[in-house]
Amino acid sequence: MSRWVACVLAATVTLAMAGQVPPKAAPKGEPKAAPKAEHKAAAKTPTKGQPADPGGFAGGPMLKGFLDGPMKGVDEIVFAVRVPGRDHWYVTFGNYSDHSESPARTLGFKFQDGVYWGYGEGGRLCRLNLRTGELKVLLDDPKGGVRDPQVHHDGKRILFSYRKGGTHPYHLYEINADGSGLRQLTDGPDDDIEPTYCPDGSIVFCSSRCRRFVNCWYTRVAVLYRCDADGSNVRMLSSNNDHDNTPWPLPDGRILYMRWEYVDRSQVHYHHLWAMNPDGTNQTVFFGNSFGGTAMLDAKPIPGTNKVVVSYSPGHGRPEHLGPVAIVDPTLGPDVQSAARIVSKGGDWKDPWAFSEGCILAASPRGIYVMDDKGNSERVYSLPPDQRHLQVHEPRPLAPRPRERIIPPRVNLAKATGRLMLTDIYHGRRMAGVERGSIKKLLVLAQLPKPINHSGGMEPLTIGGSFTLAQILGTVPVEPDGSAYFDVPALKSVFFVALDARDIAVKRMHSFLTVQPGETTSCVGCHELRTDTPRTSLSTSVMAMQRPPSPIEPVSGVPDVIDYPRDIQPILDKHCVACHNPDKPEGKVDLCGDKTPMYTISYWTMQTRGLVNDNRNRAESNHAPYVIGSAASRLLKLLDGTHYEAKLSEREKAVVRLWIDTSACYPGTYASLGNGFYPVHFSPQDQAAFQQRCGECHLKQVKGGRAIRFGIERGGRGPIYNISRPEKSKLLMAPLAKKAGGYEMAGKVVFQSKDDPLYQALLSRIRDAHDRLMAGKRFDMPGYRPTEHYIREMQRFGILPKDLKPTDPVDPYATDRAYWESFDWKPQPLRAASAGH
């Protein structure tokens, strides 16, 4: 299976698990508003012999026993009612990027203001007495949305996220427990969701103020922010490219949350538990980041223990975080899978709250339940049958709770950087065989956020590899004892590649770290066990600490974001193309820069001939030394002067090497996304004729008799199509007789001359793709203009002017640069820096 479809298939599986397999895509064209019944869902039919659920309060013996035991002192709960999400687990707010055949279109989501929206309409905030069954509706908005209630430590106020009917964004609100005193805390064009009270009086929440799109989907991202109790002094805490979710305070004062991340590894496997201080410092894994296959959401501490209860949503996560309820014991270490124990029976649970290990409150699509530690459950409340297009969410006790420990702030907002100290790079898992003193530098890279995205794949950034661009910040020295001490730009997602004396990659990081302004933090080693402590007891014994922190040294003469057509192809043209071109493909290798439907001939060759080696889109990381990146890429060996005197200058070597170690991407701009793809379209007659004449070699039977065809039926997108010079396409040259200027590949002649009718038919189809390329352009061509969706989002984000005319030029590289620089931390004056810590 092609890796480029991985996220699309994951989305289909997710929908199927929820009983929502999307229908066939609507015809292309102007999208239509969703029908009125867009959120209707049939109530589940009771099993034979089981009475229908009439809805309402249904407290039974399990609840009564809990109210006399672990829930003693709890009379009431609060919960939200709203339309459930129907796309990925994170798609419950904000807009989609475009009008393509995403679930937004196929499932009839709301279309307004030129985009689809991820939310449904209809929401309530409710209060239920568990002893009497009395239900009070504190807030009801049939066109709005209500979510994420959290009760204040004093039990008298409720913090929640509310989208007013007729508006798009969610904002933070607070309301008194009796329903009085509704007050809005935050405002603006972006969504603020999943708030939590912090012990110091601040609020931590997730927000799309980060103004980026999911690396592998069509929708907006929300990451962690903080604000004061009144909603002022909003500040970003997380620089994640993808989602942070469901923050909640731990008894020790840290904030527990889910972080979804991938740096050159699988996009659908790593969404695990992390923790940070309320000021954003000390971001570190809490549980699970070394093993994939579960989205760990809605985690909260279990009173009187070090354990947490969590929704263990399977695979890439299900809509509304559905999954088994699990209990995790982090004291065993963050990488011990046996530390997680599934409690529930079945996997249709969400939003768990633990009063003890044996007393859990949880929601499901069927209602609110209590559950014991053996998975036995009892329904407490369900919606009436006529309201079951809605669901209940986030049940929480309406009662006072202990205030967590207050952690003093460690930020200095007047600083532009933080500091990182690495104790010993040679200490870590899979570092055996790396000789001490061999690592000389750290290459410091930053993962760059996406202002738009149009698919579940990585195209056209890579072919089966990275989903994001990386920025080269520079290098810092590593001392002979393996230590390093250096300044890092605040609020950037930085990751490192260990380099040897030749600047070749020894080991690569597949996660990222973020420092806050003025923060000083440290690492014990390189991929070390998270339960390990430094092997040195005194800072004076660490060589890097005997000097001031190193600044990051930029790499001279190399663009910080490398663009393959602009920066790599000229090097190939100079040293390689004379022998590796369509007319002279020595070794059957073509390294020319002619365009294929999505990439170039030479960029395809890098993958098809195994010239570069990255981690691909795989659910694995922490590789052995020297097995990926520049250390394992044949291209560098072929360019060292031993291969027919193809010897590069030092600058050219650095550009190629750093291109590989920044994930070997094709474009150097996200403005390339969503267009520049010009597939070759063949008619059924073309396909039938090609099969008849070429099927002997390009048609094979596989198990079960299913035919797999090679050639023109593979979507018209591969390297056999040269749409810059159609007559040089391998599709035409390979079966053409040598006397007619072809390759006569494998000794087979299909076309004796270029006058062959099928040759001419295929050529005309490729020429059609060429004409579309010339008219529509690609990111590296003069006159290129990004998609309307890219321009719209860049206008919304304040990067492009609102009054931009359709004929005004848009420089994709400069626009991306301005967008990325908008996230640079701007040091605040001391007076302002003292607030919002």
N, C-alpha and C positions, 0 to 999 in steps of 0.2 A: 504493500500500500504506500502511495506517495505521502511523504511526511507533510507536504504543504496542506493537505486536507485534514490534518489531525484535529485542529480546533473545531472545524466545521462538523466533523463526525462526532466529536465530544459534545457539541451543542445538541446534535440530533439525539444522541444517547440520553443526555440530560432531559430533554423534552419527553422522550419516550418513557423514561422512568417516572415522569410525572403524569403519564397518560395523555401527553399533549404532542404527539408526533405531528409535525407541521404538514399541512396539505401542500399540493403542488404550488409552486410560485405563481403569483398573479402575473398577467402579461406586463411587459415593460411599458412604461409610459407614465403619465402624471398619476401619482398616488391618489387614492381616494380616502376620504375620511372613514374611520371605522364605523361599522353599523352600530345601532343603538344597543344591540345585544352582545357587544364585544366582550363583556366580562361574565356572561351567564355560563354557569357550569352545572351540569346535572348533579343532583344530590346522589350520594352512593346508595345503591339499592341494598336493603338489609338482606343478610343471608337467610336462607330458609329456616323458619322457626324462630327467627329473631325479630322482636317488635321494632317498628320504625322509631327513630329518635324524634320525639316531638319538640326537642329544643328546650332551652332554659336550664335552670338549676337542677342538679341531679346528685347532690351530695349523698354519699353512702357510708358504709361502715369504715372503709379505709380512711376517708377524710375525717370522720369523727374521731377515729383513733389518733390520727396525726394532730388534730386540733387539741387533743388532751395531752399530747406528747411533744414531739419536736416543733410543732407549730403553735404551741401554747403562747398566748399573747398576741397572736395574729387573728384578727377578726375579718379583715377585708383584703382584697387584692385589687390592683388596677391592671388594665390590659387595653390594647388597641384592637380595633376592628377595621379592616381595609381589604381592598382587592389584592389577592396574592400575586406575586410575580410569576411570569410564565416563560421568561427567557432564562439565562444563566442566573445563578443565585445573587449576583451583584446588580442585576438590571431591575431596579425598582424606582429609579429617579432619573432625571435628566433626559437629554435628547440623544437620538441615534445620529450617526454621521451622515447618512445618505439615504437613498430611496431604493437600495438594492434588495434582493430577495432574502433579507434577514428575517428572523422571527417577528420583528416589528410589523413587517408587511404581511407575512403569511398568516399571522395570528390576529391581524386586524387591530393593531395598537392605534392609539389616538394620533391623528396627523393634524398638526396646526403650526402656523408660523413657518411653514416650509420644511418641517422636520417631523419625524415620529418621536413619540415620548415614551419613556420606559415605565411610567406610573399608570395606575388605574384610578378611576374616580369613585369616591365614596369612602368616608372614614369617620370613626368615632373613637373617643376616649371614654372608657367605662370603668365603673367601680362596682365590685361585687362583694356582698357580705357572705362569707363562707358559713356562717352559723344560721342565718335566716334566709338566705337566698335572694335578698333584696338587691336589685340591679339599679344603679343610677348612671345615667349618661351625662358625663361632664362636658362633653363637646361633641357635636354632631354636624358634619358638613357633607351632604350628599355628593357634592362635586369635588370635594377636597381630599386630603389624605392625612392620616394620623399614624404615627409610628414611634417606637423606641422610648416608651415612658420609663423614667427612673425616679424613684422616690428619694427625697432629700434625707440626710441623716436624721433630721428632726421629725420626719414622718408627716410633715404638714404641707409640703410643697411637692409638686410633680414637674419634672423637667421632661420635655418631649419635643419631637420634631413634627411640624405641622405645615402642610401645603394648603393654603386657602383656595377654595373653589374659584375657578376662573383664572388662576395663576399657575405658573410652572414650577418655581423653586420651592423646596422645603426650607424652613427657617426654624431656629430654636425658639421655643416658647416655654413659659413657666406658668403654672396655674396652681391655685390653692387646692387642697385635697377635697374641699366641698364644692369645687367648681367655680368659685369666685376668683376675681383678680387675674384674669387672663392677661398676660403681658408678653410682648414680642421682645426677644433678646438680640437676634441677629437679623441682618437684612442684606440685600444685594441680589445680583442676577444668578448666583450660584446656589447649589444645594448644601444645606447643613443638616446632617443626620447623625443618629446614634450617639447622642450626648451622654456624658457621665459626670456626675459631681465628683470633684476631687477634694481631699481633706483640707487643702489650703484655701478652699473657697473658690478656686478656679473651675473651669469646665473644659474637659477634653472632648472633642467630637470629631467626626469624619466630615470632610467637605470637598466638594468639587471646585473650590476656589483654586485648587492646584492646576486647573485648566489644561487637562490632558485627557487622552483617550486610551482605553485599554490596548495594550500592545498587540493583542490578537482578537479584538472584537470591535464592534461598531459603536460602543457606548462610552460614556464619561466615567472618569475615575474619581474616587473620593479617598483622601488620605487624612492623616491625623493633624488636627489643629488644636489650639487652645484659645480661651478667652477668659476675661474676668467674669465675675458672677452676673454682672449687668450686660454682658455681651460685648463689652469694649475690649480694646487691646488684643484683637485677633492676631494670632501669629502661627505660621506654619511650623509643625514639629517634624513631619516626615517628608522626605524627598522621593518617596517610592514612585516608580513608574506605574505600578498597578495598585490594586486596592489594599488599603488597611480597613479592617472591619471590627465592629463590636467591642470597643474599648470598655474596660471595667476595672475599678481599683482593687488591688490586692491588699490584704491586711498590713503588709510592710510599706505601703504607700506607693508602690509602683503601679503602672497601668498595664494590664494584660490586654492583648489584642491579637487579632489574626493579621498576618502579613503575607500577601501573595506576591511572590517574586520569582523571577528567573533571569539569570545572566548567562546566556549561552547554555541553557539546559531546557528540559521540557517545560512547555508553557502550561501544562494541565496537571502537574503533579505536586507543586510546592506551595501550599497555603496553610501555614502552621502557626503555632503560638509564639509570640514574641512579647517582650516586656520593655518598658521604658519608664523613666521618672516623669512626673507630670510636666516638667519643663522641657521634655524631649531628650534629655541627656540619658546616657547609659542604655542605648538601644541594643538589646541582646536577645538571642534566641531563648525561649522558655521551654519549648518542647517540639520536637518532630522535624526540624528542617533538613535532616540528613536522609529521611526516607519519604517517599512520595505516596500519592494515591488517596489522600484524605484532605478535605477542607475542614479545618477545626475552627468552628464558629461559636459565638454566644457563650464563651467560657467565663465562668465566675467562680470565686472561691467557695469552698465548703466550710462553714463555720467550725471552728475548733480543730481544724486539720490544716496540713500544707497542701491538700489536694484541691483540684478544680473539677467542676462538672462542665461538660462541653457537648455541643452537637457535632457528632463525628460524621459529617456529610460525606458520602463515599465518592471516590474518583475525583472528578473536577468540581464536585459539589452539585447539589440539586437545588431547584428553585426554593426560595424562602428558607434555605439552610437545612432542609429536611435530611434526616439521617438518624442513626441510632444515638441514644444518650450514652455517653461514656464518662468515666471518672479517670482522671490522670493524676499520677503521683510523681511530681517532678523531682522529688528528692533522690530518685534513682538515676537522675541524669537526663538531659534532653534528648539523648539518642537511643534510649532503651525502649523499644516498642512494647515490651511487656508491661511497661508502666501505665499503659492505657487499658482499661477494662470496660468492655461493653456491658451496660446495665439493662437496657431496655429489651423488650421482645419486639422485633420488627424495627423498621427503619423510617417510619413516618412521624418523626418527632422534631421539635424545634424549640428554641428559647427556654432551655432548662434553667431552673432555679433550685438550688439545694438548701434545705434547712438542716440536713445532716446527710451522711452517706446513704442512709436508708429512707430518706423522705425528700422526694423531689417533686416540684411543680413543673409542668411542661405543657406546651401547646402542641396540637397536631391539626391537620386539615379538618378534623372532626370536632375539635373543641379543646377545652382546657381539662387537664388530667392531673391526678396525683399518682405517684409511682413509688414502689419500694425498691430495695437494692437487688431484688430477684427479678425485676422487670414486670411484676404484677402491677396493673394500673386500674384506675377507676375514673370514669368521667365525672367532672365537676360541673361543667357548663358547656352548652353548645348553642349555636345560633338557631333561631327558628327556621324551618324549612324554606320559607320564602326569602330568606336573607343569605342563602348559602352560596351565592356568587361572591360573597365576602368570606373572610376567615378571621379567626381570633389570633392575636399575636402578642408576644412579650408579656405574659402574666408576671407580676411582681407583687410581693406583699406590701400593703399600705401600712407601714409600721416603722417606728424609729429603728436605727441600726447604729452600731458603733462607728465612730469616726476613725478612719485609718491613720497610720502614722504619717506625720508631715515630714517630707524630705526637703531639706533646704535647697534652694536653687543653686545650680552650678553654671548658669549661663552668664555671659557678659555681652549684652546686645550691642555694645559699642565696638565690638570686635568683628572683623570680617572673616576670621578663621577660627578653627579649633586646633587642638594638638593631639597627635597620636604617637604613642610609644609602643614599639614592638620589642618584646624582650629577647626572643630567640627564634629566628625564622626556621632553623633546622629542627626545632622541636615540634612534632606534629605527626598525624597519621600519614602514612605513605610518603615519608621523607627519607626512608632508608636508602642509602646509596648516594645521597647528595653530600658531597664532600664539604666539610666545613671550610669556609673561606671562598667557596666557588660562586656564591651568590653575591653580586656586587651592587645591584640596584633593585629598586622597585619601580616598575612602570606604573604610573598612577593614571587611571582612566575614569571617566565619568559616563554613566549610562544616561542618555539623553531622552527626555520625555517626548511623546508624540502629540502634536496638535490636532491630529485627525487619524482615523484608521478605517479601512473599508473591507475587512475580511477577517476570517479566522486563521489565515495563513501569514507567512512572513514575506510573501511576494510584494513588491519586487526587490526588497532589501537584500535577500539572499535566496539561494536555492536550497531549501531544507535546513538552513542554519539559523542565524540570529534574527530576532524580531526587532532589534533596536540598533541605532547607531551609537558608537562610543566616541567620546571626545578625549584626545590625548592631552592630559594636563601637563605631563612631563615625568621626570624621574627624581628619585631621592636616593641617597647612598645607604647601603647596608654595611655595617661595621664587620670586621673579621669575626666577632663573637656572635654574629647573627642579629644584632640589635639595630633598630632604626628609631629615629625621633624626628618628627617633621610636622610642619603646619599643613592643614588641609582646609580648603574652602568650605565654609559653613553651608549646610543644607544642600549638598550635592550628593548624589548616589555614586560614591567612588568605590572602585575595586582595583585589585592589584595583580600584576604579573611579575613574578620573580625572574630577574635576568642575570645571566652569567657574564663573564668578562667579554664575550662576543656579542652581548646584547641579545642573546637567544633566550627564548622562554623556557624556564625550568619548571615552573609550577604556576597554575592559574587559579584565581578566585572565581567561584561561581555563585556568589552572593554579593551583596554590597553593604557598605556601612555609611552612616551619616553622623556628622558631628554638628553640634549646635554652636552658635557664636560664643567664643570664650571657653568652650568645654575642653577639658583634657581627659583623654581616655586611653586605654591600652589594650593590647592583645598579648596573650601568652606566647603564641607561636603561630604556625601555619597549619590550618585545619587540625589543630590539636583537639583532643577530647575536651569538652566544655566543663568537665569536672576537674581538669588539671589546674594546678596553680604554678606560678613562676618557679623555676628551679634556682633562682637567685633570691636571696633574702634581703639584700641591700641594694638600693638604687645606685650606690657608688660602684657596684661591681658590673654594671651594664655600661659598655663603652659609649653608646650613643648619648647617655645621660651626662657624660662629662663635657658636653659642649651644648651650645644653644641649638634649638630645633632647626632643622634644615628647611629652607624654602623649597618648593617644588621647582625644579629647573626645567624650563620649556625645552623641547627638542628643536634645535635650530634647523631651519630649512625644510621642515616637514609640515604640511597643513595639519591643523589639530583635528579636523574631521576629513578623512580621506574619501575622495570620490573616484571610483574606478575609471570611468571614461576620461576624467580630467587628469588624474594623477598617475594611474598605473598603465593605461593603454599607451601613452607616449613612450614609456620605457620599453614596452614590448615592440612597438613600432620601430624603435631605434635598434634593438638588439636581437629581435626574434622573428619578426614578420617576413623578412626577406626569404627565409627558408620554410616558414610555416604560414602559408596563405592559401586561398582557395585554388590557385593555379599551381602551387608547389607545396602540397601538404606533406612535408617530410615526416615520416613516421606516423602518417595519418593524423597529424596534429595541425590544426588551424588556429592561429593566434591573432587573426586580424580583428579589427574593431567594428566590423560590419554588424548591423543590428539584426537580431532575431525578433520574433514577436514581442518578447518582454525584456530580454537582456541583450548581450552581444555574443558573437561567436566565441571570442576568447574567454569571456566570463563563464560560458557554459563549459569550455574546455578545462578550466580550472577544476571543475567538479567531476566531469566525465572521465578525465584522465588522472584524477587523484593528485593534482598538483598542490593543493592546499589541504590542511587538516585542521578542522575545528571540532568542537564538541557536538555539532549538529543539534537537533531538537530532541535530545534523548533524556530519559529519566535517570541520569547518572551524573556524578560530579566527583570531585576529589580524586582525580586521576593520578596515576603514578607520574613521577617526573619525566619530562622530555617526551611525552606521548601525544600532545596536541599543540597547536599553534606553530610558531616559527621553527621550533625544534624538530617537528615531525612533518614539515612541508617540503616536498621534493622540489618545488619551484626554486627555493633558495640555492639548492645544490646545483641546479641547472643553470643558474645565473652567476656562479662563482668564478667563471673563467675556464672551467674544465670542459664545458660542453660547447665545442666549436667556437671557442674564444668569446663567448657571450659573457663579458665581464662588465659589471656595473660600477659606476662611481660610488663613492662612499655615501653620497646623498641618495642616489637611486636605491642602493641596498637598504638604507634606513626606511625609505618610503615603502618599499615592497614588504620589508619585515614588519613594519608597524601596521600596514594594511592587513596583514595576516593576523597579527595579535590584537587588532580591533575588530575581529570577526569576519574579515574578508567580505565586506558589503559591496554591493554594486553601486547604488546611488549614495551621494553624500548629503542628501536632502530628503526630508519627509514630504516635500511638495511633489515627489515622484509617486506618491501613493494614490491609487484609485484611477490612474490613467496612464497613457504611454504604452498600453498593451494593444497590439494589433494582430490578432490571430488570423491565420490563413483559413478561409472558409471554402470547403469543398462541397460540391453537390453530390447527391446520392449516385449519380451517374459516374462522377469522378472516382468515387470510392469503389463502386462495382468494377470499373475498368482496371483500377489499380490492383484490386484483389485478384482479378482474373490473371493479370500478367505478372504480378509480384508475390502472389500469395504463397507460392511454393517456399519462399524463404521468410516471408514476413507474416505468416499465419501459422499458429500452432494450437494444438488441442491440449487442454489441461484436464485435470481430474473432473469427472462428471460431464465431460463433453463440452464444457463451456469454451468458446473460442476467445483467444486474446489476439488482437490484431496489432501489428506494429506498422508505423508509417503514418499515412495521412489521417487515420482515424483516431489519433491521440490528442485531438484538440487543437491542432494547428498552432502549437506554441513552442516547440522544441528547437534544438540547435540545427536541425536539418533544413530550416528555412532561413535564408538570407534575404531579409526584406530591404536591405540597403541596395544590394545588387542581386535581384531575383535570379538571374541566370546562373549565378554562382552557388545557388542552394545545393546542399548535399543531396537533397531529394532528387534533384535533376542530374547532378554530376555523377553520382554513384552508379546509376544504371545506364549511363550514356557511354557509347563506344569511344575508345581512346582516339580513334581517327576523327571523331566529331568534336574532340576537346573534352571528353569526359574521363571518369576514373576507371570505368569498366570494372567496378569493384567485385572482388571474389570471382573474377573471370566470367562474370555474367553480363550479357548485353541484353538490355530490354529495349533501349532506344538506339537504333542504328544511326539516326541523325536527329537533328533538332526539328526536323519537319514532321516528326511523328505526331499524330493528332493528340495522343494522350500527353506527350511532352508539352505541347503547346497549351493544352487545357490546364495542366498543373502550373505552368509558367504564368498563365493569365491570372490564376488565383493568387499566386504569390505577388504578382505585380499589383493586384488590387490592395493587398496588405501594405505594399510599398507606398501606394498613393495615399492611403489613409494615414500612414506615418508622416508623410510629407505635409499633409494638411493639418493633422492634429498635434504633431511634434512629440518629443520626449524631453525629459527634464534637462538634458545636456545639449539641447538644440536651440539655436537662436530663435527667438520669437515664441518660445514655450510659455504657456500660461497654466498655472495650476487649476485644479477643479473648482467649480463654484462652491463646493463644500469646504475645501481648504480655505478659500478666500472668506467665506462666511464666518468660519470659526476664528480666523485670524482677525477679522473685524470685531467680533464679539469679545475677543481677548484684548482688544486695544492695540494690536500690532499693526494692522493695516487701517487706513482711514475709512470712515463710514461712507464717504462720498466717492469712493473709488469707481471710476467709470469702466465699462466693459472693454474699452480700448486702451486703458492705461496699462503700461507694462508692470509686471510683477517679477522681481528678481527672486527666484526660489531660495537661493543660498542666503541672500541678505535677510529675507523674511524669516527663515528658520533661525538665523543667528540672532535677530532681534527678539524672537520668541524665547529662545534659550536664555538669553541674557536678562530677560524680564524676571527670571527666578533667582538671579544672583542676590545674595544677601547684602543689603545696604545698611552698614553700621548706623546705629541710632545715637543721637546725642545722649549724654549721660543721664539727663533728666528723664528722657523717654525710655532709656534703657533700664531704668530702675523699676518701671512698670512692666506688666505683662511677662514676668519671669516664669 
